[in-house]
Amino acid sequence: MAKIACLITTMFEDKEYTEPAKAFREAGHKVVTIEKEEGNKVEGKQGVATVSVDAGIDHVLPGDFDALFLPGGFSPDILRADDRFVKFAKHFMDNNKPVFAICHGPQILITAKTLEGRTATGYQSIRVDMEYAGVNYRDEEVVICGNQLVTSRQPDDIPAFTRESLNLLK
């Protein structure tokens, strides 16, 4: 089963983390949350979910993971200001490993300059940013690009996002 890295910090969109992570675990995959420091507690922006961070970014290698999960909310925008997280995410895109990004999750991939020429979606407010990054933007509940990238727009898209992410892990 796959070992999935999840880049996450405070102000993540609660159910964009909790629902896919639960489905990944139920399918037998391991989800490892990564933030600045192991043991930090990060809270969702809705105040529903609190996540205990499994690993600090300085103590993990992207090569030790099979896939990357980027939940939305404000978390991706906060994390992309730190080059360590951007470099970590870039490894997955550059090495054709599966990447699952929902809502604002693609912001980290924009900063990593890894979306040019790809077909993807994201939250409406980052559409222009994605287009400037060279994305063929689609306003659809889930977009699969090649055999690598799964993107969705918003919490309502979670069932399709989770289904296609799990399909890519088969």
C-alpha positions as CSV (number, residue, x, y, z in Angstrom):
1,M,0.0,0.0,0.0
2,A,1.1,3.6,-0.6
3,K,2.7,5.9,1.9
4,I,1.1,9.4,1.3
5,A,2.8,12.6,2.4
6,C,0.3,15.3,3.4
7,L,1.6,18.9,3.6
8,I,-0.7,20.7,6.1
9,T,-0.7,23.6,8.5
10,T,-3.2,25.6,10.4
11,M,-6.2,27.0,8.5
12,F,-6.6,23.9,6.3
13,E,-10.1,23.2,5.0
14,D,-11.3,20.7,7.6
15,K,-13.2,18.2,5.4
16,E,-10.8,18.5,2.5
17,Y,-8.3,16.8,4.8
18,T,-10.4,14.6,7.0
19,E,-12.6,12.9,4.4
20,P,-9.9,12.0,1.8
21,A,-7.4,11.0,4.6
22,K,-10.0,8.7,6.2
23,A,-10.7,7.1,2.8
24,F,-7.0,6.6,2.1
25,R,-6.5,5.0,5.5
26,E,-9.6,2.8,5.1
27,A,-8.1,1.6,1.8
28,G,-4.9,0.5,3.6
29,H,-2.7,3.5,2.7
30,K,-0.6,5.4,5.3
31,V,-1.1,9.1,5.5
32,V,1.8,11.1,7.1
33,T,1.1,14.7,8.0
34,I,4.0,17.0,7.5
35,E,4.4,20.6,8.9
36,K,7.2,22.6,10.4
37,E,7.6,20.5,13.5
38,E,6.6,17.0,14.5
39,G,3.9,17.0,17.2
40,N,2.5,20.5,16.4
41,K,-1.3,20.7,16.5
42,V,-2.9,22.4,13.5
43,E,-6.5,23.4,13.4
44,G,-8.8,23.6,10.4
45,K,-10.3,26.9,9.5
46,Q,-13.8,25.7,10.3
47,G,-12.7,24.7,13.8
48,V,-13.9,21.1,13.4
49,A,-10.7,19.2,12.9
50,T,-7.4,19.3,14.8
51,V,-4.5,17.3,13.4
52,S,-1.4,16.2,15.2
53,V,1.6,16.6,12.9
54,D,3.4,13.3,12.3
55,A,6.7,14.7,11.0
56,G,8.6,18.0,10.6
57,I,9.6,19.0,7.1
58,D,13.3,18.9,8.0
59,H,13.1,15.2,9.0
60,V,11.4,13.7,5.9
61,L,12.6,13.0,2.4
62,P,10.1,13.1,-0.5
63,G,11.7,9.9,-1.9
64,D,10.4,8.0,1.1
65,F,6.8,8.6,-0.1
66,D,4.7,7.2,-2.9
67,A,2.2,10.1,-3.3
68,L,1.5,13.6,-2.2
69,F,-1.8,15.0,-0.8
70,L,-2.5,18.7,-0.7
71,P,-5.7,19.7,1.1
72,G,-7.1,23.2,0.6
73,G,-8.0,26.1,2.8
74,F,-5.4,28.7,3.6
75,S,-2.8,26.1,4.5
76,P,-1.3,25.8,0.9
77,D,-0.8,29.6,0.7
78,I,0.9,29.6,4.1
79,L,3.1,26.6,3.2
80,R,4.2,27.9,-0.2
81,A,6.0,30.8,1.5
82,D,8.5,28.3,2.8
83,D,10.8,26.9,0.2
84,R,11.2,23.6,2.0
85,F,7.6,22.7,1.3
86,V,7.7,23.9,-2.3
87,K,10.8,21.8,-3.0
88,F,9.2,18.8,-1.3
89,A,6.1,19.1,-3.6
90,K,8.2,19.7,-6.7
91,H,9.9,16.3,-6.2
92,F,6.6,14.5,-6.7
93,M,5.7,16.4,-9.9
94,D,9.2,16.1,-11.3
95,N,9.3,12.4,-10.7
96,N,5.8,11.5,-11.9
97,K,4.5,10.4,-8.5
98,P,0.8,10.8,-7.8
99,V,-0.3,14.2,-6.5
100,F,-3.8,14.9,-5.1
101,A,-4.6,18.6,-4.8
102,I,-8.0,20.0,-3.9
103,C,-9.3,23.6,-3.7
104,H,-6.3,25.9,-2.9
105,G,-3.9,22.9,-2.9
106,P,-2.5,23.7,-6.4
107,Q,-1.1,26.9,-5.0
108,I,2.0,25.0,-3.8
109,L,2.4,23.5,-7.3
110,I,2.1,26.9,-8.8
111,T,4.9,28.2,-6.7
112,A,6.9,25.1,-7.5
113,K,6.5,26.0,-11.2
114,T,5.3,22.5,-12.0
115,L,1.9,23.0,-13.7
116,E,2.8,24.4,-17.1
117,G,1.2,22.4,-19.9
118,R,-0.9,20.4,-17.5
119,T,-4.7,20.1,-17.3
120,A,-6.1,20.8,-13.8
121,T,-8.7,22.6,-11.7
122,G,-8.8,24.4,-8.4
123,Y,-10.9,26.8,-6.4
124,Q,-12.4,29.6,-8.5
125,S,-10.3,32.3,-6.8
126,I,-7.0,30.7,-8.0
127,R,-8.2,30.1,-11.6
128,V,-6.3,33.0,-13.0
129,D,-3.2,32.2,-11.0
130,M,-3.4,28.6,-12.5
131,E,-3.8,30.0,-16.0
132,Y,-0.8,32.3,-15.6
133,A,1.1,29.2,-14.4
134,G,0.3,27.6,-17.8
135,V,-2.5,25.3,-16.7
136,N,-5.2,24.3,-19.1
137,Y,-7.9,25.0,-16.5
138,R,-11.1,23.0,-16.4
139,D,-14.1,23.9,-14.3
140,E,-15.0,20.3,-13.4
141,E,-15.5,18.4,-10.1
142,V,-12.3,16.4,-10.8
143,V,-9.6,16.6,-13.4
144,I,-7.0,13.8,-13.9
145,C,-3.9,14.8,-15.8
146,G,-1.9,11.9,-17.1
147,N,-1.4,9.1,-14.6
148,Q,-0.2,11.6,-12.0
149,L,-2.2,14.6,-11.0
150,V,-5.7,14.6,-9.5
151,T,-7.3,18.0,-8.8
152,S,-10.7,19.2,-7.6
153,R,-12.3,22.6,-6.9
154,Q,-14.0,22.6,-3.6
155,P,-15.5,20.6,-0.7
156,D,-18.5,19.5,-2.8
157,D,-16.1,17.7,-5.1
158,I,-14.6,15.5,-2.3
159,P,-16.4,12.2,-3.4
160,A,-15.1,12.5,-7.0
161,F,-11.6,13.7,-5.8
162,T,-11.3,10.8,-3.3
163,R,-12.5,8.2,-5.8
164,E,-10.1,9.3,-8.5
165,S,-7.2,9.6,-6.1
166,L,-7.8,6.1,-4.9
167,N,-8.0,4.8,-8.5
168,L,-4.6,6.3,-9.2
169,L,-3.2,4.4,-6.2
170,K,-4.3,1.0,-7.5
